[in-house]
Structures are given as structure tokens and as C-alpha cells.
Amino acid sequence: MINFKWTIIGLDCEVSKNGLTNVVKTVHWNLSGVNENNISAEVYGAEILDDPNIENFKDFDNLEKQDIIDWLNANMDVAVLEENIAQQIILIENPTMVTLQLKNEIIS
């Protein structure tokens, strides 16, 4: 089983938009996962958000991490991200490629 964790790295905001202030436009994020063997992997990116609905706009000072995670879940295919992390962990535990060092006499 893999435990996933969102980290919000930063938010790019428009100072003013349709009478609203500090409107979040881009979320810089990291999604990491760790399995029962403490093997971890991660993906990261930036998600551009649509303009907010004025009726349910939440002031920047009142935003919580879960609000931002909810936006990411609504805008992105999180299952694909989680599968990517799972595949990275599988390859770490069961590599299909390795880098081998040449013997000194071959290098000379």
C-alpha cells in the first residue's frame, strides 16, 4: 500500500480579477508516495486554474491546504499521478536497468 501526500509549494495569484483580490491562478505542487518498505517516489508540477466562481470564492487569507488539494483533485487526473508514483516505486524495488562500472583495464 502506498501513502500519498500533497505538498503545496507555492501559489501564483492575480492581484485583482473581476473585483476579487489575490485570486489563485497557478498551484505549484508536489505529490509524493511512500510504501510499506519506506520506498518513496514523487511527481511535481504546476496546475493553472480556471477563474473562480464569484459566489463561492474563498479569500486568500482564509484558504486552507485542503481547499487547494480539492482544486487539484477537481482539475487533474490524480489517479494517473498516483499510478506514476506506484510505477516509480516498483522500478526502485525491482530495477530493469542498472549502471555498471567498467574495469580499469577496459577504460585505459
Secondary structure, DSSP 8 states (H G I E B T S, - for coil): -EEEEEEEEEEEEEEEETTEEEEEEEEEEEEEEEETT--EEEEEEEEE-----GGG---GGG--HHHHHHHHHHHS-HHHHHHHHHHHHHHHHS-S-------HHHH-
